[in-house]
Amino acid sequence: MSDISFPNYTFEIALPAYTLIWLLSMFHQGLYDKPFKFINTLKGILFGTLALLVMYALLPKDLQFSRLFILLGASWVHAYILISRIFMHFFFGKKFSLSKSKNKSFAIVGEEEEITRVEKLLKQTLKNIDHIYKVTATNEKAAGHIGTIDQLDQIVFINKIDEVIFCAKDCTANKIIHWMKTLKGDKLDFKIAQPETYFLIGSNSIDTAGDLYLMPVNKIEDPKNKRIKRLFDLISSFLLLLTSPILIWKYQNRLQWFKNIFKVFLGDKSMVGYHEELKENRQPLPKIKYGILTPNDIYKEQDEKLTEKRNLLYARDYSWKQDLKILKRCWGKLDKPLKLSKK
């Protein structure tokens, strides 16, 4: 049997190129998202392999050497990713766990109206809900409630509650602090639901800051949407820079236009972001980069409450089409000065 040989460029150009394309494809499909999902790896390798095969078919005949090499490479990459993830799952523990997060049981303490609102918020925000128990904020048990706030320790123990949510409208601060101190040794999570808000302030301790649940305004924070938003910024800023010899004459502040577009291209800023004036002491929206344009720019009416609502809707209903719509309508404002702001 004759030895198998490959051209010199195989190891100098082809292998690095194949590796880069597979890594980019898997990254785009969520290889590094948490929790790790095997299906994301499979999708990434599949799309990367299809892209390689298409590019391979377009190469001149003298540069084509083996489609089998590409298919074998895809199998090796898949095997390596799976084996390495299984290894990290067993030897590095929780951070690289392949297990699905377990379903949680919640106890909501309050009156019927607030409990219903918070229950709706939880169901729209979380998927891993096992059971939601209603607890009255008074000493009188109500229909459909498992018990009263004075029985909270028993309710938590018997029903193996993972998280207690206090409705601030119905529970006094003293009661909340009392039960957080009493139950903190039980490895519980705590949340406080402020009235008429889209979020729950939370912490595992009364002394530390914790996470919060946002009623589905966190769509923009989804890892896949973050990648899509960054890809939109890259493509749009590249096209704008490419056509700048024609476009630039539209703007008065040309130097500022170039600064803005370069900052988006380099990833320092985004093409579209929140209206910054309302970020302080307002609805705690998911963090994104400061934008040149905002959802507010496409409207003539500039009202504070409407602006806050537009920020909220932008985060809740984010899609790249929304960014494109804002860019198409407001591209004449791309030369406006940017404020110094944290990402």
C-alpha positions as CSV (number, residue, x, y, z in Angstrom):
1,M,0.0,0.0,0.0
2,S,1.4,3.4,-0.9
3,D,1.8,6.1,1.7
4,I,-0.9,8.8,1.8
5,S,0.7,12.2,1.2
6,F,-0.8,15.7,1.3
7,P,0.4,19.0,-0.3
8,N,2.6,21.3,1.8
9,Y,-0.2,23.9,2.1
10,T,-2.4,21.3,3.9
11,F,-0.6,21.9,7.3
12,E,0.3,25.6,6.7
13,I,-3.0,26.9,5.4
14,A,-5.8,24.3,5.2
15,L,-5.7,22.9,8.7
16,P,-5.6,26.3,10.5
17,A,-8.4,27.5,8.1
18,Y,-10.6,24.4,8.9
19,T,-10.0,24.8,12.6
20,L,-10.9,28.5,12.5
21,I,-14.1,27.9,10.5
22,W,-15.3,25.1,12.8
23,L,-14.5,27.1,16.0
24,L,-16.4,30.2,14.6
25,S,-19.3,28.0,13.6
26,M,-19.5,26.3,17.0
27,F,-19.1,29.6,18.8
28,H,-22.0,31.1,16.8
29,Q,-24.2,28.0,17.6
30,G,-23.5,28.4,21.4
31,L,-20.6,26.0,22.2
32,Y,-19.5,28.2,25.1
33,D,-23.0,29.0,26.4
34,K,-24.1,27.7,29.8
35,P,-25.4,25.1,30.3
36,F,-23.4,23.1,27.7
37,K,-25.6,21.4,25.1
38,F,-24.4,18.6,22.9
39,I,-26.9,19.7,20.2
40,N,-25.2,23.1,19.9
41,T,-21.8,21.4,19.2
42,L,-23.4,19.1,16.6
43,K,-25.1,22.1,14.8
44,G,-21.8,24.1,14.9
45,I,-19.8,21.3,13.4
46,L,-22.5,20.5,10.8
47,F,-22.7,24.1,9.6
48,G,-18.9,24.5,9.6
49,T,-18.5,21.3,7.6
50,L,-21.1,22.4,5.0
51,A,-19.3,25.8,4.7
52,L,-16.0,24.0,4.2
53,L,-17.5,21.7,1.6
54,V,-19.0,24.6,-0.3
55,M,-15.7,26.5,-0.3
56,Y,-13.8,23.3,-1.3
57,A,-16.1,22.9,-4.3
58,L,-15.2,26.5,-5.4
59,L,-11.4,25.9,-5.2
60,P,-9.4,25.2,-8.4
61,K,-8.9,21.5,-9.2
62,D,-5.2,21.6,-8.4
63,L,-6.0,22.8,-4.8
64,Q,-8.6,20.1,-4.1
65,F,-7.1,17.1,-2.4
66,S,-9.7,15.2,-0.3
67,R,-13.3,15.7,0.8
68,L,-12.9,12.6,3.0
69,F,-10.2,14.6,5.0
70,I,-12.9,17.3,5.8
71,L,-15.4,14.7,6.9
72,L,-12.9,12.8,9.1
73,G,-11.8,16.1,10.5
74,A,-15.4,17.0,11.5
75,S,-15.7,13.6,13.3
76,W,-12.5,14.1,15.2
77,V,-13.5,17.7,16.2
78,H,-16.9,16.4,17.5
79,A,-15.3,13.5,19.4
80,Y,-12.7,15.9,20.9
81,I,-15.3,18.4,22.1
82,L,-17.5,15.7,23.6
83,I,-14.6,13.9,25.4
84,S,-13.1,17.1,26.7
85,R,-16.5,18.3,28.0
86,I,-17.2,15.0,29.7
87,F,-13.7,15.1,31.3
88,M,-14.3,18.7,32.6
89,H,-17.7,17.7,33.9
90,F,-16.2,15.0,36.2
91,F,-12.9,16.7,37.1
92,F,-13.9,20.4,37.4
93,G,-17.4,20.1,38.8
94,K,-20.2,22.6,38.7
95,K,-18.7,25.2,36.4
96,F,-18.6,22.7,33.5
97,S,-21.5,20.6,34.5
98,L,-23.4,18.8,31.8
99,S,-26.4,18.3,34.0
100,K,-29.5,20.3,33.6
101,S,-30.3,22.7,36.4
102,K,-32.9,21.2,38.7
103,N,-36.4,22.5,38.9
104,K,-37.1,24.9,41.8
105,S,-39.9,25.2,44.2
106,F,-41.0,28.7,45.2
107,A,-43.0,30.1,48.0
108,I,-44.6,33.5,47.4
109,V,-45.6,35.5,50.5
110,G,-48.3,38.1,49.9
111,E,-51.9,38.7,49.1
112,E,-53.7,37.2,46.1
113,E,-53.3,40.1,43.7
114,E,-49.5,40.5,44.2
115,I,-49.0,36.7,44.3
116,T,-50.7,36.3,40.9
117,R,-48.6,39.1,39.4
118,V,-45.3,37.6,40.7
119,E,-46.4,34.1,39.7
120,K,-47.0,35.4,36.1
121,L,-43.6,37.1,36.2
122,L,-41.8,33.8,37.2
123,K,-43.6,31.7,34.6
124,Q,-42.6,34.2,31.9
125,T,-39.0,34.4,33.0
126,L,-38.0,30.9,34.2
127,K,-38.4,27.4,32.7
128,N,-37.2,25.3,35.6
129,I,-40.2,25.7,37.9
130,D,-41.3,22.6,39.9
131,H,-44.1,24.2,42.1
132,I,-45.2,27.6,43.3
133,Y,-46.8,27.7,46.8
134,K,-48.9,30.7,47.9
135,V,-48.4,31.9,51.5
136,T,-50.6,34.7,53.0
137,A,-48.8,37.7,54.5
138,T,-51.2,37.8,57.4
139,N,-52.1,35.2,60.2
140,E,-55.3,34.2,58.4
141,K,-55.0,31.4,55.9
142,A,-56.8,32.1,52.6
143,A,-58.3,29.7,50.0
144,G,-55.7,28.3,47.7
145,H,-52.8,29.3,50.0
146,I,-50.7,26.6,51.7
147,G,-50.3,28.6,55.0
148,T,-49.5,31.9,56.6
149,I,-46.3,33.9,57.0
150,D,-46.0,32.7,60.6
151,Q,-45.7,29.1,59.4
152,L,-43.0,30.0,56.8
153,D,-40.3,27.9,58.4
154,Q,-42.5,24.8,58.4
155,I,-43.7,25.4,54.8
156,V,-40.1,25.7,53.7
157,F,-39.0,22.5,55.4
158,I,-42.0,20.3,54.5
159,N,-42.2,21.4,50.9
160,K,-38.4,21.7,50.3
161,I,-38.6,25.2,49.1
162,D,-35.7,26.5,47.1
163,E,-36.7,30.2,46.9
164,V,-38.9,32.5,49.0
165,I,-40.3,35.6,47.3
166,F,-41.7,38.4,49.6
167,C,-44.3,40.8,48.1
168,A,-43.1,44.2,49.5
169,K,-46.6,45.6,49.0
170,D,-48.1,43.1,51.5
171,C,-45.1,42.2,53.8
172,T,-43.6,44.7,56.3
173,A,-39.8,45.2,56.2
174,N,-39.5,43.9,59.7
175,K,-41.2,40.6,58.7
176,I,-39.0,40.2,55.6
177,I,-35.8,40.8,57.6
178,H,-36.9,38.5,60.4
179,W,-37.6,35.6,58.1
180,M,-34.4,36.1,56.0
181,K,-32.4,36.0,59.2
182,T,-34.3,33.0,60.5
183,L,-34.1,30.9,57.3
184,K,-30.7,31.9,55.9
185,G,-29.1,28.8,57.2
186,D,-31.3,26.6,55.0
187,K,-29.5,27.6,51.8
188,L,-32.5,29.4,50.5
189,D,-32.6,32.1,47.8
190,F,-34.7,35.2,48.6
191,K,-36.4,37.7,46.4
192,I,-38.3,40.9,47.1
193,A,-41.0,41.9,44.6
194,Q,-41.6,45.6,44.6
195,P,-45.1,46.7,43.6
196,E,-45.7,47.7,39.9
197,T,-42.3,46.7,38.7
198,Y,-41.0,44.2,36.1
199,F,-38.3,42.7,38.3
200,L,-37.6,40.9,41.5
201,I,-34.6,42.1,43.6
202,G,-32.9,39.1,45.0
203,S,-30.1,37.8,47.3
204,N,-29.1,34.7,49.2
205,S,-28.4,36.9,52.2
206,I,-29.6,40.2,53.7
207,D,-26.0,41.4,53.6
208,T,-25.1,40.7,49.9
209,A,-26.3,41.7,46.5
210,G,-27.9,39.0,44.4
211,D,-29.5,38.3,41.0
212,L,-32.8,39.5,39.7
213,Y,-35.6,38.2,37.5
214,L,-36.6,40.5,34.7
215,M,-40.0,39.9,33.2
216,P,-39.0,38.8,29.7
217,V,-37.1,42.0,29.1
218,N,-33.9,40.0,29.1
219,K,-34.2,38.7,25.5
220,I,-31.4,41.0,24.5
221,E,-29.2,39.3,27.1
222,D,-29.6,35.9,25.6
223,P,-26.1,34.6,24.5
224,K,-27.4,34.0,20.9
225,N,-28.9,37.5,20.7
226,K,-25.6,39.0,22.0
227,R,-23.8,37.3,19.2
228,I,-26.3,38.4,16.6
229,K,-26.2,42.0,17.9
230,R,-22.4,42.0,17.6
231,L,-22.5,40.5,14.1
232,F,-25.0,43.2,13.1
233,D,-22.7,45.9,14.4
234,L,-19.7,44.4,12.6
235,I,-21.5,44.1,9.2
236,S,-23.3,47.4,9.4
237,S,-20.2,49.4,10.5
238,F,-18.1,47.6,7.8
239,L,-20.6,48.5,5.1
240,L,-20.8,52.1,6.3
241,L,-17.0,52.5,6.3
242,L,-16.9,50.8,2.8
243,T,-19.3,53.3,1.4
244,S,-18.0,56.3,3.4
245,P,-16.5,58.1,0.3
246,I,-20.2,58.6,-0.8
247,L,-22.0,58.7,2.5
248,I,-19.7,61.1,4.4
249,W,-20.9,64.2,2.4
250,K,-24.3,63.8,4.0
251,Y,-22.9,64.6,7.4
252,Q,-21.8,67.9,8.9
253,N,-19.7,66.4,11.7
254,R,-17.7,64.1,9.5
255,L,-14.8,63.4,12.0
256,Q,-17.4,62.4,14.7
257,W,-19.1,60.1,12.2
258,F,-15.8,58.2,11.5
259,K,-15.1,58.1,15.3
260,N,-18.6,56.6,16.0
261,I,-18.5,54.0,13.2
262,F,-15.0,52.9,14.1
263,K,-16.0,52.5,17.8
264,V,-18.8,50.2,16.7
265,F,-16.6,48.3,14.3
266,L,-14.0,47.7,17.1
267,G,-16.6,46.7,19.6
268,D,-16.3,49.6,22.0
269,K,-19.9,50.8,21.2
270,S,-23.0,49.4,19.5
271,M,-25.0,50.8,16.6
272,V,-28.2,50.9,18.8
273,G,-28.5,51.0,22.6
274,Y,-30.7,52.4,25.4
275,H,-31.5,56.1,25.8
276,E,-28.9,56.8,28.5
277,E,-30.6,59.5,30.5
278,L,-33.0,57.0,31.9
279,K,-30.6,54.3,32.9
280,E,-29.9,55.7,36.4
281,N,-32.5,54.9,39.1
282,R,-34.9,53.4,36.6
283,Q,-35.9,50.0,35.4
284,P,-32.8,47.9,35.8
285,L,-32.5,46.7,32.2
286,P,-30.0,44.1,31.0
287,K,-26.6,45.7,30.4
288,I,-25.6,46.3,26.8
289,K,-23.0,48.6,25.2
290,Y,-23.7,52.3,24.7
291,G,-25.3,52.9,21.3
292,I,-24.9,55.7,18.7
293,L,-28.7,55.5,18.0
294,T,-31.5,54.6,20.5
295,P,-35.1,53.3,20.1
296,N,-36.1,56.9,21.0
297,D,-34.6,58.4,17.9
298,I,-37.3,57.2,15.5
299,Y,-40.1,59.0,17.4
300,K,-40.9,62.7,17.4
301,E,-42.6,62.6,20.9
302,Q,-39.9,62.8,23.6
303,D,-41.7,62.0,26.8
304,E,-39.8,60.5,29.9
305,K,-42.3,57.8,30.5
306,L,-42.5,56.9,26.8
307,T,-38.7,56.8,26.6
308,E,-38.5,54.4,29.5
309,K,-41.1,52.2,27.9
310,R,-39.2,52.2,24.6
311,N,-36.1,51.1,26.4
312,L,-38.0,48.3,28.0
313,L,-39.6,47.1,24.8
314,Y,-36.3,47.2,22.9
315,A,-34.8,44.9,25.5
316,R,-37.8,42.6,25.7
317,D,-38.5,42.3,21.9
318,Y,-34.9,42.6,20.6
319,S,-34.1,41.3,17.1
320,W,-31.5,42.4,14.5
321,K,-34.4,43.5,12.4
322,Q,-35.2,46.1,15.1
323,D,-31.7,47.4,14.9
324,L,-31.9,47.5,11.1
325,K,-35.2,49.5,11.3
326,I,-33.7,52.1,13.6
327,L,-30.6,52.4,11.5
328,K,-32.6,52.8,8.3
329,R,-34.7,55.6,9.8
330,C,-32.1,57.4,11.7
331,W,-28.8,57.0,9.7
332,G,-28.6,60.7,9.4
333,K,-27.9,61.0,13.1
334,L,-24.8,58.8,13.1
335,D,-22.6,61.8,13.5
336,K,-23.9,62.9,16.9
337,P,-21.4,63.2,19.7
338,L,-21.3,60.2,22.1
339,K,-21.3,60.7,25.8
340,L,-18.6,59.2,28.0
341,S,-20.4,56.2,29.4
342,K,-19.7,52.8,30.8
343,K,-20.6,49.8,28.7
